[in-house]
Amino acid sequence: MQKNWFLLSIISLGVGGFFAFIIAMARTPGVYEYFPPNYFYHALTGHVDLAIVVFLLSFTILIWNRTFKKEFNLSFYLALLGFVGIGLASFSGKGQAVSNNYFPTIVHPVFFLGALSFFTAFWIESIRFLNQSIKNLFSQDPLKNSVAISVILGFLILVSTVFSSFRVGSHDELYKFYERLYWAPGHIHQFLNGAILLYAWYFLLKIHGKDIKLNRLRYLSFVFLIFGILLTAVPLLFSDPISYDAKLFTEIAYATGLGIPMFIHAFNIIKNLKINWRNIYSSGIFFSLVLYFLGVFIAYLGIKSDLRVPAHYHGTVTSLTLA
């Protein structure tokens, strides 16, 4: 079953990449008129949801199964159904595409069925591994430590989605509706991505011949967890999730709760890394680190609604894809 999760994740990444090609064609002079009106936004939805969300979360489930060695076939088939539903809805051009943050949405039954099916699979997996993750939360093994925190964060995505569903407002305002629904879960997903990035770096370092223990660094898991809980509770209980106050709180939580632990772990990785350009694991870690810090640097300079947003996001997320 681990092979199936691997294939699903890689195929999803490939199809998401194909949608990126369609995005380019839908904006190319002399070619764009062959595409239906606003098809660009359907392709954009397919690209983001498949190349980032489905790919990364499928690979995350692969890592969970590989670590805890406890498989459940139904989850895979639900995730596969979700992949097909999201892909078909994006490719068909049917329904209204909404370019909200974190999980762009197409208002169409096929898309909703796909999204519900995939995330049901993901949440089943997070619940299955929750008990083992709590036991390994303070493990000195960096692989088990990062996996444990990622599972708990995965469960928090479920909790935040439930709470967010009560704060969405009117469906007549589509962008605000889905922005409120995905704002807290989407931000927790970025913390999960950070935990999985740490797993990838330490895993590659181990293959490269450096098997290290975390010692006191293992307590940084609490930082990920605490800020994950705060991101779930504070914007949803005390403010409109997309208000200025909530967004300001989110930026501070990112800079401290995600940024500082990642910087400390990255320093630990760099300290133990001996770069060998002929070794794919060594050079892979190096280029992943470079991409990550480029993406973070753009964010710390300040982001407005311009090309710095995709530049930042592609830098940080592609560093995980590369690793």
ChimeraX attribute file (.defattr): number of C-alpha atoms within 10 A of each C-alpha:
attribute: neighborCount
match mode: 1-to-1
recipient: residues
	/A:1	13
	/A:2	17
	/A:3	9
	/A:4	15
	/A:5	24
	/A:6	18
	/A:7	15
	/A:8	21
	/A:9	26
	/A:10	19
	/A:11	17
	/A:12	27
	/A:13	23
	/A:14	16
	/A:15	17
	/A:16	26
	/A:17	18
	/A:18	15
	/A:19	25
	/A:20	20
	/A:21	14
	/A:22	22
	/A:23	21
	/A:24	14
	/A:25	17
	/A:26	22
	/A:27	13
	/A:28	11
	/A:29	8
	/A:30	9
	/A:31	11
	/A:32	17
	/A:33	12
	/A:34	9
	/A:35	14
	/A:36	10
	/A:37	11
	/A:38	12
	/A:39	21
	/A:40	23
	/A:41	21
	/A:42	27
	/A:43	27
	/A:44	24
	/A:45	29
	/A:46	32
	/A:47	27
	/A:48	23
	/A:49	25
	/A:50	29
	/A:51	24
	/A:52	23
	/A:53	20
	/A:54	28
	/A:55	26
	/A:56	23
	/A:57	23
	/A:58	27
	/A:59	21
	/A:60	23
	/A:61	27
	/A:62	21
	/A:63	20
	/A:64	24
	/A:65	18
	/A:66	13
	/A:67	14
	/A:68	14
	/A:69	11
	/A:70	11
	/A:71	17
	/A:72	13
	/A:73	10
	/A:74	11
	/A:75	21
	/A:76	22
	/A:77	16
	/A:78	18
	/A:79	25
	/A:80	22
	/A:81	19
	/A:82	25
	/A:83	26
	/A:84	19
	/A:85	22
	/A:86	26
	/A:87	25
	/A:88	16
	/A:89	26
	/A:90	29
	/A:91	16
	/A:92	11
	/A:93	19
	/A:94	17
	/A:95	16
	/A:96	15
	/A:97	24
	/A:98	21
	/A:99	19
	/A:100	19
	/A:101	16
	/A:102	20
	/A:103	23
	/A:104	22
	/A:105	30
	/A:106	23
	/A:107	15
	/A:108	14
	/A:109	13
	/A:110	19
	/A:111	23
	/A:112	17
	/A:113	16
	/A:114	23
	/A:115	22
	/A:116	17
	/A:117	21
	/A:118	26
	/A:119	19
	/A:120	17
	/A:121	23
	/A:122	25
	/A:123	19
	/A:124	17
	/A:125	22
	/A:126	24
	/A:127	16
	/A:128	16
	/A:129	21
	/A:130	20
	/A:131	13
	/A:132	14
	/A:133	24
	/A:134	15
	/A:135	12
	/A:136	18
	/A:137	24
	/A:138	23
	/A:139	21
	/A:140	17
	/A:141	17
	/A:142	24
	/A:143	23
	/A:144	21
	/A:145	26
	/A:146	28
	/A:147	26
	/A:148	30
	/A:149	27
	/A:150	31
	/A:151	30
	/A:152	22
	/A:153	26
	/A:154	27
	/A:155	21
	/A:156	24
	/A:157	27
	/A:158	21
	/A:159	17
	/A:160	24
	/A:161	18
	/A:162	13
	/A:163	18
	/A:164	26
	/A:165	15
	/A:166	11
	/A:167	16
	/A:168	20
	/A:169	15
	/A:170	9
	/A:171	10
	/A:172	8
	/A:173	11
	/A:174	18
	/A:175	17
	/A:176	19
	/A:177	20
	/A:178	23
	/A:179	24
	/A:180	25
	/A:181	25
	/A:182	26
	/A:183	28
	/A:184	31
	/A:185	26
	/A:186	20
	/A:187	22
	/A:188	29
	/A:189	22
	/A:190	18
	/A:191	24
	/A:192	29
	/A:193	20
	/A:194	22
	/A:195	25
	/A:196	26
	/A:197	24
	/A:198	23
	/A:199	22
	/A:200	21
	/A:201	25
	/A:202	25
	/A:203	18
	/A:204	20
	/A:205	22
	/A:206	15
	/A:207	11
	/A:208	18
	/A:209	12
	/A:210	15
	/A:211	14
	/A:212	15
	/A:213	14
	/A:214	17
	/A:215	12
	/A:216	9
	/A:217	17
	/A:218	18
	/A:219	16
	/A:220	21
	/A:221	19
	/A:222	14
	/A:223	16
	/A:224	28
	/A:225	22
	/A:226	12
	/A:227	19
	/A:228	29
	/A:229	18
	/A:230	17
	/A:231	25
	/A:232	25
	/A:233	17
	/A:234	16
	/A:235	23
	/A:236	22
	/A:237	12
	/A:238	10
	/A:239	15
	/A:240	18
	/A:241	26
	/A:242	21
	/A:243	12
	/A:244	11
	/A:245	13
	/A:246	19
	/A:247	16
	/A:248	13
	/A:249	16
	/A:250	23
	/A:251	14
	/A:252	12
	/A:253	18
	/A:254	20
	/A:255	15
	/A:256	15
	/A:257	22
	/A:258	21
	/A:259	17
	/A:260	14
	/A:261	20
	/A:262	20
	/A:263	12
	/A:264	13
	/A:265	19
	/A:266	18
	/A:267	12
	/A:268	15
	/A:269	20
	/A:270	16
	/A:271	9
	/A:272	13
	/A:273	17
	/A:274	15
	/A:275	16
	/A:276	12
	/A:277	11
	/A:278	8
	/A:279	10
	/A:280	13
	/A:281	20
	/A:282	20
	/A:283	18
	/A:284	19
	/A:285	25
	/A:286	22
	/A:287	14
	/A:288	23
	/A:289	23
	/A:290	15
	/A:291	20
	/A:292	23
	/A:293	18
	/A:294	17
	/A:295	23
	/A:296	18
	/A:297	14
	/A:298	17
	/A:299	19
	/A:300	12
	/A:301	8
	/A:302	9
	/A:303	14
	/A:304	8
	/A:305	7
	/A:306	8
	/A:307	9
	/A:308	16
	/A:309	16
	/A:310	13
	/A:311	16
	/A:312	22
	/A:313	16
	/A:314	18
	/A:315	23
	/A:316	27
	/A:317	20
	/A:318	16
	/A:319	23
	/A:320	23
	/A:321	18
	/A:322	14
	/A:323	21
